[in-house]
Amino acid sequence: MPEFDVAIVGLGAMGAAAAYQLAKRGVRVIGFDRHHPPHTLGSSHGETRVTRLAIGEGDHLTPLVMRSHKLWREIERETGASLLSEVGGLIVSSHSNAAVTHVAGFFQKTVAAAERFGIAHELLTAANIRARWPQLKVRDDEFGYFEPSAGFVRPEECVRAQLALAQKNGADVRANETVLGFEPAPDCVRITSDKGTYSAGKLIVAAGPWLPQLLGARYMRVFKIYRQVQFWFELHDIAPFRPERFPIFIWELQNSKQGLYGFPAIDGVRAIKVASEQFESTTTPDTVNREVSTEEIAAMRALIAPHLEGVGPHCVKATTCLYTVTPDFGFVIDTHPDSKRVILASPCSGHGFKHSPAIGEALADLALGQPPRFDLAPFRLSSRAW
Ligand SMILES: Cc1cc2nc3c(=O)[nH]c(=O)nc-3n(C[C@H](O)[C@H](O)[C@H](O)COP(=O)(O)OP(=O)(O)OC[C@H]3O[C@@H](n4cnc5c(N)ncnc54)[C@H](O)[C@@H]3O)c2cc1C
């Protein structure tokens, strides 16, 4: 008989959600993290993550985020934490946009998803956008999609709250313990860490950007790691950027291969977070340069200056973060090709956080052999062209 029903490697967004969902169901669960989550070395930090209900990256994802919004409210009630702020979300695009957000036709696919799932939204002209948010310097041929139920979640608080609930429900949470390897046996999975050996009926591997190195060379070409930078720029005046007046935005720019996204000024701090995405050069969590250079800050300053009114040139802080990206920009939630006892969870590709509580629930279902609430076929490794 294994010591635990389920073990989890990695207690970031996905592992923390799975630990909570499993512990809530009364199973014996143990979770390991090489650091002390929430921390700033993986993919789940930087104060805010965009959430939106109409998901342009694929219709199979909208039910996940809808469920996640419900779960966040449940976790907020349980813990008293503030996790989800539905401040509204604006996507700006145009027929001549040069930037692509995750998938081709992202804007049109988002509108189609909103219509299909009955998600309240407005389609706006450039004049409408300028009238409502003069902070955004849109061009005459740009247009927008506004979703009132979009907004942001607080990644560190989400991880902290779910780990606290997991522990309250009996989960064994081991921080600062690195899993070195695992070996499936006929009746269990044996897990070796830098502090001991353990056995569990099932193992969930939710190691974020460390996933490929834990799984081995065969997976390096499937999961590519990209360094991203999040910047906070000082505002001339906080008032127009407070969450009551300013939404999250995603902007498919016309004159740049990079898009731009940003958040309102939160917690009374006179600065907004803005970021872009790069998919030019890959890295690893152990070798990545975690310093942000003055050249990178200057490049972001140059990107925002023509687009945002009221944002000053001073960068208050900047932090690096890691994307784990699959070739089709999708997620992997599947059993390991070599063992049904091992479940792989890599829901990132730069847009996974908003789905994390529902994914935690699906991982718990998979681990316990229960029918998942959602169709997980689109997340299978085996069904993908690559
Ligand atoms: C800059 C940036 C912006 C993003 N913006 C958005 C957004 O706006 N909206 C959105 O929905 N998503 C967004 N994402 C994606 C989202 O944040 C990720 O999908 C999500 O954080 C991935 O969570 P994870 O649990 O897979 O990884 P992580 O949170 O990194 O967790 C993995 C954990 O595994 C641990 N670990 C690794 N190896 C081991 C080991 N051997 N032993 C023990 N522990 C181990 C690590 O310490 C880590 O805590 C963004 C990501 C980044 C980087």
The ligand as an SDF file (V2000), in Angstrom:
LIG
                    3D

 53 58  0  0  0  0  0  0  0  0999 V2000
    5.2090   36.9720  -17.4990 C   0  0  0  0  0  0  0  0  0  0  0  0
    4.0460   36.0310  -17.5250 C   0  0  0  0  0  0  0  0  0  0  0  0
    2.8050   36.5360  -17.7630 C   0  0  0  0  0  0  0  0  0  0  0  0
    1.6980   35.6910  -17.8250 C   0  0  0  0  0  0  0  0  0  0  0  0
    0.4680   36.2410  -18.0200 N   0  0  0  0  0  0  0  0  0  0  0  0
   -0.6300   35.4670  -17.9580 C   0  0  0  0  0  0  0  0  0  0  0  0
   -1.9060   36.0700  -17.9770 C   0  0  0  0  0  0  0  0  0  0  0  0
   -2.0340   37.2910  -18.0380 O   0  0  0  0  0  0  0  0  0  0  0  0
   -2.9890   35.2590  -17.9080 N   0  0  0  0  0  0  0  0  0  0  0  0
   -2.8750   33.9040  -17.8040 C   0  0  0  0  0  0  0  0  0  0  0  0
   -3.9030   33.2270  -17.7480 O   0  0  0  0  0  0  0  0  0  0  0  0
   -1.6560   33.3040  -17.7490 N   0  0  0  0  0  0  0  0  0  0  0  0
   -0.5360   34.0530  -17.8160 C   0  0  0  0  0  0  0  0  0  0  0  0
    0.7040   33.4940  -17.7260 N   0  0  0  0  0  0  0  0  0  0  0  0
    0.8240   32.0230  -17.6510 C   0  0  0  0  0  0  0  0  0  0  0  0
    0.6250   31.5090  -16.2410 C   0  0  0  0  0  0  0  0  0  0  0  0
    1.2260   32.3570  -15.3040 O   0  0  0  0  0  0  0  0  0  0  0  0
    1.1550   30.0730  -16.1960 C   0  0  0  0  0  0  0  0  0  0  0  0
    0.3170   29.3070  -17.0380 O   0  0  0  0  0  0  0  0  0  0  0  0
    1.1320   29.4570  -14.8100 C   0  0  0  0  0  0  0  0  0  0  0  0
    1.7410   30.3150  -13.8820 O   0  0  0  0  0  0  0  0  0  0  0  0
    1.8700   28.1150  -14.8560 C   0  0  0  0  0  0  0  0  0  0  0  0
    1.8200   27.5330  -13.5650 O   0  0  0  0  0  0  0  0  0  0  0  0
    2.6150   26.1880  -13.2520 P   0  0  0  0  0  0  0  0  0  0  0  0
    2.0520   25.6720  -11.9850 O   0  0  0  0  0  0  0  0  0  0  0  0
    2.6070   25.3050  -14.4540 O   0  0  0  0  0  0  0  0  0  0  0  0
    4.1400   26.6540  -13.0700 O   0  0  0  0  0  0  0  0  0  0  0  0
    4.8300   27.3320  -11.7890 P   0  0  0  0  0  0  0  0  0  0  0  0
    3.8990   28.2610  -11.1320 O   0  0  0  0  0  0  0  0  0  0  0  0
    6.1480   27.8260  -12.2210 O   0  0  0  0  0  0  0  0  0  0  0  0
    5.0280   26.1230  -10.7810 O   0  0  0  0  0  0  0  0  0  0  0  0
    5.9590   25.0940  -10.9620 C   0  0  0  0  0  0  0  0  0  0  0  0
    6.5110   24.7780   -9.5890 C   0  0  0  0  0  0  0  0  0  0  0  0
    7.2440   23.5660   -9.6510 O   0  0  0  0  0  0  0  0  0  0  0  0
    8.3080   23.6570   -8.7450 C   0  0  0  0  0  0  0  0  0  0  0  0
    9.2770   22.6340   -9.1330 N   0  0  0  0  0  0  0  0  0  0  0  0
    9.8940   22.5190  -10.3250 C   0  0  0  0  0  0  0  0  0  0  0  0
   10.6820   21.4420  -10.3630 N   0  0  0  0  0  0  0  0  0  0  0  0
   10.5640   20.8430   -9.1560 C   0  0  0  0  0  0  0  0  0  0  0  0
   11.1610   19.6860   -8.5800 C   0  0  0  0  0  0  0  0  0  0  0  0
   12.0040   18.9140   -9.2670 N   0  0  0  0  0  0  0  0  0  0  0  0
   10.8500   19.3780   -7.2980 N   0  0  0  0  0  0  0  0  0  0  0  0
    9.9720   20.1460   -6.5940 C   0  0  0  0  0  0  0  0  0  0  0  0
    9.4020   21.2640   -7.1100 N   0  0  0  0  0  0  0  0  0  0  0  0
    9.6800   21.6000   -8.3730 C   0  0  0  0  0  0  0  0  0  0  0  0
    8.7860   25.0980   -8.9150 C   0  0  0  0  0  0  0  0  0  0  0  0
    9.5270   25.5680   -7.8180 O   0  0  0  0  0  0  0  0  0  0  0  0
    7.4740   25.8390   -9.0830 C   0  0  0  0  0  0  0  0  0  0  0  0
    6.9930   26.3720   -7.8550 O   0  0  0  0  0  0  0  0  0  0  0  0
    1.8390   34.2990  -17.6520 C   0  0  0  0  0  0  0  0  0  0  0  0
    3.1230   33.7760  -17.3980 C   0  0  0  0  0  0  0  0  0  0  0  0
    4.2140   34.6280  -17.3100 C   0  0  0  0  0  0  0  0  0  0  0  0
    5.5720   34.0540  -17.0420 C   0  0  0  0  0  0  0  0  0  0  0  0
  1  2  1  0
  2  3  1  0
  2 52  2  0
  3  4  2  0
  4  5  1  0
  4 50  1  0
  5  6  2  0
  6  7  1  0
  6 13  1  0
  7  8  2  0
  7  9  1  0
  9 10  1  0
 10 11  2  0
 10 12  1  0
 12 13  2  0
 13 14  1  0
 14 15  1  0
 14 50  1  0
 15 16  1  0
 16 17  1  0
 16 18  1  0
 18 19  1  0
 18 20  1  0
 20 21  1  0
 20 22  1  0
 22 23  1  0
 23 24  1  0
 24 25  2  0
 24 26  1  0
 24 27  1  0
 27 28  1  0
 28 29  2  0
 28 30  1  0
 28 31  1  0
 31 32  1  0
 32 33  1  0
 33 34  1  0
 33 48  1  0
 34 35  1  0
 35 36  1  0
 35 46  1  0
 36 37  1  0
 36 45  1  0
 37 38  2  0
 38 39  1  0
 39 40  1  0
 39 45  2  0
 40 41  1  0
 40 42  2  0
 42 43  1  0
 43 44  2  0
 44 45  1  0
 46 47  1  0
 46 48  1  0
 48 49  1  0
 50 51  2  0
 51 52  1  0
 52 53  1  0
M  END
$$$$
